[in-house]
Amino acid sequence: MSDETILIQPGDPHRSRAESSIRLRVTKGPHVGASWTFAEDATIVLGRQSPSHLKLPLEKAFSREHLCLQIAPPRVQLIDNDSSNGTWVNGVRLVAASLVDGDRFGVGETEIVCEVLDAEQVPLQSEPSVEEHDSAERTRDHSAPTKSAVDFPVTQRQSAQASILQTRIAECETQPSRWRDEASPQQVEANMLAMGVYLLERPISRDRTSTLYMAKDHRTQTPYLMKVFHAGVVCSDEAKQAFFREAAVLTSLDHPRILKTIEFGIEDDQPFLVMESVDPLNLLATTDGQSPERRIVTATWTVSRVLQAIHCAHQQQILHRRIHPSSIFGYREGRHLQIKLGNFEPAIDSQTDDPSSMTHDRSATAPQFYLAPEQLHRSPEQRRDVAAATPAVDLFACGCCLFRFATGKEPDMVFQPEKTHAVLDVATYLPKTLRDVIRQAIDVDPARRFPTAESFAEAIFPFHQRV
């Protein structure tokens, strides 16, 4: 799939790994006082017993391998390992989170603070060797081993082990915390709704299951997009676990055309997703205001970028299922238009594509113009079976988006297919070959559509390629 505008931003080659380190310090619970410092990249499993690298056996709420920490100073990514009791971060239960300096996480009675240390703050201590397992269990003054231990098998790569400089602080030794008791989000901005550390600034869009907000982290003032699902869409423990599993998969999607899911969780029975923020343009207004020639270029170029995102997702066995123009985020990067596909979400509502959600006169709500006929014509049992959906539903939705961008009209292949085709018939400013591409993309029969996102993208490439 061609892409002449993807920009790759390499990391800073001059950054030294010694610039910062990560310290994890237990501030509450039966292991209070324990501390570990990581000077290098490492992947660490924390739990109650082996094979976890960091073991806190006195905290009974911990699972054997409770959570994983992917450490790349000054960043830490936390991932809950489908634990029995879950993991909370800053008071909110999360399954994946990006930790910053001062964040607190834990389970049961145990609270752990993540601290980013500058190079001069890192304690000087010889690193434990592979042969000397007990050297990683001793206090900083080399007294007797403590209850908190780090146990690495000899066969494991040394990256995790060698990065741990300090494994325990003596119980009687006081350590000043870099964490400040900050004001709550309600105290920071009294009139804003808040979820965890995020302030919900204003809603962008709503549907029957969720609201998308512009939000920000009140500690760092970093902007984010935050999708908050309505209370009640996840009721049972099984549904919550399914949400966590699917949301964890979404965090693995990493592509320049996909709006990155950063973390997710649930607060007061309301699941939420936190995504990177862009300053979105009104794509429909942009294309509708263009000349026919320019509209063709913009429409095909935009959908080709969406197809790149879908191609990546489908390769990882992930379906979007609800693509429509409001899921496509256009933004400016300098003078250039850029595209990211957002609104990936776990399938938490079995009635999302139920025809009963339409209005009384059978006219569809705007997002449902983009649902494939097979999504709406399934039985209730099939609608509850998310696995029954296929990549064809995403490709159909991309075809509908191309129809909308190119013609300025909403498609309706479910109830008014003849009218939809008539719009293409009179759109003589569109090349016949492009109209044929659109007809194939929105065919009611999945077998007659483009088989892959790649083949669809190649079909529309000639209409936006640079001469």
C-alpha positions as CSV (number, residue, x, y, z in Angstrom):
1,M,0.0,0.0,0.0
2,S,1.6,3.2,-1.1
3,D,2.1,6.1,1.3
4,E,4.1,9.1,0.2
5,T,3.5,11.2,3.4
6,I,4.2,9.0,6.4
7,L,6.8,10.7,8.6
8,I,9.0,8.7,10.9
9,Q,10.3,10.5,14.0
10,P,13.3,8.7,15.3
11,G,14.3,9.0,19.0
12,D,17.0,11.4,20.1
13,P,20.3,9.6,19.3
14,H,22.1,11.8,21.7
15,R,20.0,10.9,24.7
16,S,22.0,8.9,27.3
17,R,20.3,6.2,29.3
18,A,22.0,7.6,32.3
19,E,20.0,10.8,32.2
20,S,17.2,9.3,34.3
21,S,16.2,6.2,36.2
22,I,13.0,4.8,37.5
23,R,12.5,4.1,41.2
24,L,9.5,2.1,42.5
25,R,8.9,2.7,46.2
26,V,6.4,0.9,48.4
27,T,4.6,3.5,50.5
28,K,1.8,1.5,52.0
29,G,1.1,-2.2,52.9
30,P,3.0,-5.0,54.5
31,H,6.1,-4.3,52.4
32,V,6.3,-0.6,53.1
33,G,9.8,0.7,52.6
34,A,10.8,-1.6,49.8
35,S,12.4,0.1,46.8
36,W,13.8,-0.8,43.4
37,T,15.7,1.5,41.0
38,F,16.0,0.8,37.3
39,A,18.7,2.5,35.3
40,E,18.2,0.7,32.0
41,D,15.3,-0.6,29.9
42,A,13.7,-3.7,31.5
43,T,10.6,-5.8,31.5
44,I,9.7,-6.7,35.0
45,V,6.9,-9.0,36.4
46,L,5.7,-8.1,39.9
47,G,3.6,-10.5,41.9
48,R,3.3,-12.6,45.1
49,Q,5.7,-15.4,44.2
50,S,7.9,-17.0,41.5
51,P,8.3,-16.7,38.6
52,S,7.7,-13.0,39.3
53,H,10.9,-11.0,39.3
54,L,9.8,-8.7,42.1
55,K,8.0,-10.7,44.8
56,L,5.8,-9.2,47.5
57,P,4.6,-12.3,49.3
58,L,3.0,-10.7,52.3
59,E,0.4,-8.9,50.1
60,K,-2.3,-11.6,49.7
61,A,-4.2,-9.6,47.1
62,F,-1.4,-10.1,44.6
63,S,-1.6,-12.8,42.1
64,R,1.4,-15.0,41.4
65,E,2.3,-12.9,38.4
66,H,0.2,-9.9,39.0
67,L,1.4,-7.2,36.6
68,C,4.1,-6.4,34.1
69,L,6.2,-3.2,34.0
70,Q,7.8,-2.2,30.7
71,I,10.5,0.2,31.9
72,A,12.3,2.6,29.5
73,P,13.5,5.5,31.6
74,P,11.9,8.0,32.0
75,R,8.8,6.1,30.8
76,V,7.0,3.1,32.4
77,Q,4.1,1.1,30.9
78,L,2.0,-0.9,33.3
79,I,0.0,-3.9,32.1
80,D,-2.2,-6.0,34.4
81,N,-1.7,-9.7,33.8
82,D,-5.5,-10.5,34.0
83,S,-5.1,-10.7,37.8
84,S,-7.8,-11.8,40.1
85,N,-8.0,-8.5,42.1
86,G,-7.0,-6.1,39.4
87,T,-4.6,-3.1,39.6
88,W,-5.5,0.4,40.5
89,V,-3.5,3.5,39.3
90,N,-4.1,6.8,41.1
91,G,-7.3,5.4,42.6
92,V,-8.8,4.0,39.3
93,R,-8.8,0.4,38.3
94,L,-6.8,0.1,35.1
95,V,-5.4,-2.7,32.9
96,A,-2.9,-0.6,31.1
97,A,-1.4,2.7,32.0
98,S,1.5,5.0,31.1
99,L,3.1,6.0,34.4
100,V,4.8,9.4,35.0
101,D,6.7,10.7,38.0
102,G,4.5,10.6,41.1
103,D,1.9,8.1,39.9
104,R,0.7,5.6,42.5
105,F,-0.4,2.1,41.7
106,G,-1.0,-1.1,43.7
107,V,-3.5,-3.7,44.9
108,G,-5.0,-4.6,48.2
109,E,-3.2,-2.7,51.0
110,T,0.0,-2.1,48.9
111,E,0.7,1.2,47.3
112,I,3.8,1.8,45.1
113,V,5.0,5.2,43.9
114,C,6.7,5.6,40.5
115,E,9.5,8.2,40.7
116,V,11.7,9.5,37.9
117,L,15.2,10.2,39.2
118,D,17.8,12.4,37.6
119,A,21.3,10.9,37.1
120,E,22.7,12.6,40.2
121,Q,19.8,11.1,42.3
122,V,20.5,7.5,41.4
123,P,22.1,5.7,44.3
124,L,25.6,4.4,43.7
125,Q,25.7,0.6,44.3
126,S,27.3,-2.3,42.5
127,E,24.9,-4.1,40.2
128,P,24.0,-7.7,41.2
129,S,25.6,-10.4,39.2
130,V,23.9,-13.4,37.8
131,E,25.7,-15.8,40.2
132,E,25.0,-13.7,43.3
133,H,21.2,-13.9,43.7
134,D,21.3,-12.8,47.3
135,S,23.0,-9.5,46.4
136,A,19.7,-8.3,45.0
137,E,18.0,-9.0,48.3
138,R,20.2,-6.9,50.7
139,T,19.5,-3.5,52.1
140,R,21.5,-0.5,51.0
141,D,23.8,-0.8,54.0
142,H,24.4,-4.6,53.1
143,S,22.5,-5.8,56.2
144,A,20.6,-9.1,56.3
145,P,18.3,-10.0,53.4
146,T,14.8,-8.7,53.7
147,K,11.4,-10.2,53.0
148,S,11.2,-8.5,49.6
149,A,13.3,-10.3,47.1
150,V,14.3,-10.2,43.5
151,D,14.8,-13.6,42.0
152,F,16.0,-14.0,38.4
153,P,16.7,-17.3,36.8
154,V,20.2,-17.7,35.4
155,T,18.9,-18.4,31.9
156,Q,17.1,-15.0,31.7
157,R,18.6,-12.1,29.8
158,Q,20.4,-9.7,32.0
159,S,18.7,-6.5,30.8
160,A,16.1,-6.6,33.6
161,Q,18.4,-7.8,36.4
162,A,21.3,-5.5,35.6
163,S,19.1,-2.4,35.7
164,I,18.1,-2.9,39.4
165,L,20.5,-0.9,41.5
166,Q,18.7,-0.8,44.8
167,T,16.3,-3.4,46.0
168,R,15.5,-2.4,49.6
169,I,15.5,0.6,51.9
170,A,16.0,-0.2,55.6
171,E,12.7,0.0,57.5
172,C,14.0,2.7,59.8
173,E,15.4,4.9,57.0
174,T,13.3,7.8,56.0
175,Q,13.2,8.7,52.4
176,P,11.8,12.0,51.2
177,S,9.1,11.5,48.5
178,R,9.1,13.4,45.2
179,W,5.3,13.0,45.2
180,R,3.5,16.1,46.3
181,D,-0.1,15.8,47.7
182,E,-1.6,17.6,44.8
183,A,-5.1,19.0,44.7
184,S,-7.8,16.8,43.4
185,P,-9.1,17.6,39.9
186,Q,-12.2,19.0,41.5
187,Q,-10.0,21.4,43.4
188,V,-8.0,22.3,40.4
189,E,-10.9,23.2,38.2
190,A,-14.1,23.0,40.3
191,N,-16.6,22.9,37.4
192,M,-15.0,20.1,35.4
193,L,-16.0,16.5,35.5
194,A,-13.1,14.2,36.3
195,M,-12.1,10.5,36.0
196,G,-9.0,9.6,37.9
197,V,-6.3,12.1,37.0
198,Y,-8.2,13.3,33.9
199,L,-10.4,16.4,33.6
200,L,-13.1,16.2,31.0
201,E,-13.1,19.6,29.4
202,R,-15.8,19.3,26.7
203,P,-17.7,16.7,24.8
204,I,-16.9,16.2,21.1
205,S,-19.4,13.6,20.1
206,R,-22.0,11.2,21.6
207,D,-23.6,8.0,20.6
208,R,-25.9,5.5,22.4
209,T,-23.1,3.9,24.3
210,S,-20.4,6.5,25.0
211,T,-19.3,10.2,24.9
212,L,-16.0,11.4,23.4
213,Y,-14.4,14.2,25.4
214,M,-11.5,16.5,25.0
215,A,-9.6,15.9,28.3
216,K,-6.3,16.6,30.0
217,D,-4.1,15.2,32.7
218,H,-4.5,17.7,35.5
219,R,-1.0,17.0,36.7
220,T,0.9,17.6,33.4
221,Q,-1.8,19.5,31.5
222,T,-1.3,17.1,28.6
223,P,-4.3,17.0,26.3
224,Y,-6.0,13.7,25.5
225,L,-9.1,12.4,23.9
226,M,-11.2,10.3,26.3
227,K,-14.1,8.0,25.5
228,V,-16.3,7.4,28.5
229,F,-18.9,4.7,28.2
230,H,-22.3,5.2,29.8
231,A,-23.0,3.5,33.1
232,G,-24.6,0.1,32.7
233,V,-23.1,-0.9,29.3
234,V,-20.7,-3.2,31.3
235,C,-22.7,-4.8,34.1
236,S,-21.2,-8.2,35.0
237,D,-17.8,-9.2,36.1
238,E,-17.5,-11.3,32.9
239,A,-18.3,-8.2,30.8
240,K,-15.7,-6.2,32.6
241,Q,-13.1,-8.8,32.0
242,A,-14.0,-8.9,28.3
243,F,-13.7,-5.2,28.1
244,F,-10.3,-5.3,29.8
245,R,-9.1,-8.0,27.4
246,E,-10.2,-6.3,24.3
247,A,-9.0,-2.9,25.4
248,A,-5.6,-4.3,26.1
249,V,-5.4,-5.5,22.5
250,L,-6.2,-2.0,21.3
251,T,-3.1,-0.6,23.1
252,S,-1.0,-2.8,20.9
253,L,-2.1,-1.0,17.8
254,D,0.7,1.2,16.8
255,H,0.5,2.9,13.3
256,P,0.9,6.4,12.1
257,R,-2.7,6.3,10.8
258,I,-4.2,5.1,14.0
259,L,-5.1,7.3,17.0
260,K,-3.1,5.6,19.8
261,T,-5.0,4.1,22.7
262,I,-2.8,5.0,25.7
263,E,-4.6,3.5,28.7
264,F,-8.0,2.4,29.8
265,G,-9.9,1.5,33.0
266,I,-13.2,1.6,34.8
267,E,-14.5,4.0,37.5
268,D,-17.9,3.9,39.1
269,D,-18.9,1.2,36.6
270,Q,-18.0,3.4,33.7
271,P,-15.3,2.1,31.4
272,F,-13.1,4.6,29.6
273,L,-10.4,4.7,27.0
274,V,-7.7,7.4,26.9
275,M,-6.2,8.2,23.5
276,E,-3.7,10.6,22.1
277,S,-5.1,14.0,21.2
278,V,-5.1,15.8,17.9
279,D,-6.7,19.1,16.9
280,P,-9.4,17.8,14.6
281,L,-10.7,19.5,11.5
282,N,-14.2,19.2,10.1
283,L,-13.4,16.9,7.2
284,L,-16.9,16.9,5.8
285,A,-17.0,20.7,5.7
286,T,-13.5,20.7,4.1
287,T,-14.4,18.3,1.3
288,D,-17.9,19.7,0.7
289,G,-16.4,23.1,0.1
290,Q,-13.9,22.0,-2.5
291,S,-14.2,22.0,-6.2
292,P,-15.1,18.6,-7.8
293,E,-11.6,18.0,-9.0
294,R,-10.1,18.8,-5.6
295,R,-12.8,16.8,-3.8
296,I,-11.8,13.6,-5.7
297,V,-8.2,14.0,-4.6
298,T,-9.1,14.7,-1.0
299,A,-11.7,11.9,-0.8
300,T,-9.5,9.2,-2.2
301,W,-6.4,10.3,-0.4
302,T,-8.3,10.4,3.0
303,V,-9.8,7.0,2.5
304,S,-6.5,5.5,1.4
305,R,-5.0,6.6,4.8
306,V,-7.9,5.0,6.6
307,L,-7.3,1.8,4.6
308,Q,-3.7,1.8,5.8
309,A,-4.9,1.9,9.4
310,I,-7.5,-0.9,8.7
311,H,-4.8,-3.0,6.9
312,C,-2.7,-2.8,10.1
313,A,-5.6,-3.7,12.4
314,H,-6.8,-6.6,10.2
315,Q,-3.3,-8.0,10.2
316,Q,-3.5,-8.2,14.0
317,Q,-7.0,-9.8,13.8
318,I,-8.7,-6.5,15.1
319,L,-11.9,-5.2,13.5
320,H,-13.1,-1.7,13.9
321,R,-16.8,-2.5,13.2
322,R,-18.0,1.1,13.3
323,I,-16.1,3.3,10.8
324,H,-17.8,6.5,9.8
325,P,-16.6,10.0,9.1
326,S,-16.7,11.0,12.8
327,S,-14.2,8.2,13.4
328,I,-11.7,9.8,11.0
329,F,-9.6,12.5,12.6
330,G,-8.1,15.0,10.1
331,Y,-5.6,17.5,11.5
332,R,-2.9,19.8,10.2
333,E,0.7,19.2,10.5
334,G,2.3,22.4,9.2
335,R,0.5,23.1,5.9
336,H,-0.3,19.4,5.3
337,L,-3.5,17.5,6.1
338,Q,-2.9,14.3,8.1
339,I,-5.4,11.5,8.9
340,K,-5.8,9.2,11.9
341,L,-8.5,6.6,12.4
342,G,-9.9,6.6,15.9
343,N,-12.8,5.3,17.9
344,F,-11.5,1.8,18.0
345,E,-13.4,0.3,21.0
346,P,-14.1,-3.0,22.7
347,A,-17.4,-4.6,21.8
348,I,-19.2,-4.0,25.0
349,D,-22.7,-3.5,23.8
350,S,-24.5,-6.3,22.0
351,Q,-27.1,-4.0,20.6
352,T,-24.8,-1.6,18.9
353,D,-25.8,-2.7,15.5
354,D,-29.4,-3.6,16.3
355,P,-32.0,-2.2,13.9
356,S,-34.2,-1.5,16.9
357,S,-31.9,1.4,17.8
358,M,-33.0,3.2,14.7
359,T,-35.8,5.8,14.7
360,H,-39.5,4.9,14.3
361,D,-39.6,5.6,10.6
362,R,-36.7,3.2,10.0
363,S,-34.3,6.1,9.1
364,A,-30.9,5.3,10.4
365,T,-28.9,7.4,12.7
366,A,-25.8,8.8,10.9
367,P,-23.3,6.2,12.1
368,Q,-25.6,3.4,11.0
369,F,-25.5,4.6,7.4
370,Y,-22.1,3.0,7.4
371,L,-23.0,-0.4,8.9
372,A,-22.8,-3.2,6.4
373,P,-26.1,-4.9,5.5
374,E,-24.9,-8.2,7.1
375,Q,-24.4,-6.4,10.4
376,L,-28.1,-5.3,10.4
377,H,-29.6,-8.4,9.0
378,R,-28.2,-10.8,11.5
379,S,-30.3,-12.6,14.1
380,P,-30.1,-11.4,17.8
381,E,-27.9,-14.4,18.5
382,Q,-25.5,-13.5,15.7
383,R,-25.4,-9.8,16.8
384,R,-24.3,-11.0,20.2
385,D,-21.5,-12.9,18.6
386,V,-18.8,-10.3,17.9
387,A,-16.6,-13.0,16.3
388,A,-19.2,-13.4,13.5
389,A,-18.1,-10.0,12.1
390,T,-15.5,-10.1,9.3
391,P,-13.1,-7.6,7.7
392,A,-15.7,-7.1,5.0
393,V,-17.7,-4.9,7.3
394,D,-14.8,-2.4,7.7
395,L,-14.1,-2.3,4.0
396,F,-17.8,-1.6,3.3
397,A,-17.7,1.3,5.8
398,C,-14.6,2.7,4.1
399,G,-16.5,2.5,0.8
400,C,-19.4,4.4,2.4
401,C,-17.0,7.1,3.7
402,L,-15.5,7.4,0.1
403,F,-19.1,7.8,-1.2
404,R,-19.8,10.6,1.4
405,F,-16.6,12.5,0.8
406,A,-16.8,12.3,-3.0
407,T,-20.5,13.0,-3.5
408,G,-21.5,15.1,-0.4
409,K,-24.5,12.7,0.2
410,E,-25.1,10.1,2.8
411,P,-25.2,6.5,1.5
412,D,-28.1,4.2,2.5
413,M,-27.4,0.7,1.1
414,V,-29.6,-0.9,3.7
415,F,-33.0,0.7,3.0
416,Q,-32.5,2.8,-0.2
417,P,-29.8,1.1,-2.3
418,E,-31.4,2.3,-5.6
419,K,-31.3,5.9,-4.4
420,T,-27.7,5.5,-3.4
421,H,-26.7,4.2,-6.8
422,A,-28.7,7.0,-8.4
423,V,-26.5,9.6,-6.6
424,L,-23.5,8.0,-8.3
425,D,-25.3,8.0,-11.7
426,V,-25.7,11.8,-11.6
427,A,-22.3,12.5,-10.1
428,T,-20.8,12.8,-13.6
429,Y,-17.9,14.9,-12.3
430,L,-16.6,11.6,-10.9
431,P,-14.6,9.5,-13.4
432,K,-16.5,6.4,-14.3
433,T,-13.7,4.2,-13.0
434,L,-14.0,5.8,-9.6
435,R,-17.7,5.4,-9.6
436,D,-17.2,1.7,-10.4
437,V,-14.7,1.4,-7.5
438,I,-17.3,2.9,-5.1
439,R,-20.0,0.6,-6.3
440,Q,-17.8,-2.4,-5.7
441,A,-16.8,-1.2,-2.3
442,I,-20.4,-0.7,-1.1
443,D,-21.9,-3.8,-2.7
444,V,-24.5,-5.5,-0.5
445,D,-22.8,-8.8,-1.2
446,P,-19.6,-9.1,0.8
447,A,-18.2,-11.6,-1.8
448,R,-18.3,-8.9,-4.5
449,R,-16.5,-6.2,-2.4
450,F,-12.7,-5.7,-2.4
451,P,-11.2,-8.7,-0.6
452,T,-8.6,-6.7,1.4
453,A,-7.8,-3.1,2.5
454,E,-4.7,-3.3,0.4
455,S,-6.6,-4.1,-2.9
456,F,-9.1,-1.3,-2.1
457,A,-6.3,1.2,-1.6
458,E,-4.5,0.2,-4.8
459,A,-7.8,0.7,-6.7
460,I,-8.1,4.4,-5.6
461,F,-4.4,5.2,-5.6
462,P,-4.5,6.6,-9.2
463,F,-7.0,9.2,-8.2
464,H,-4.7,10.9,-5.7
465,Q,-1.2,9.9,-6.8
466,R,1.2,12.7,-7.3
467,V,2.0,13.4,-11.0
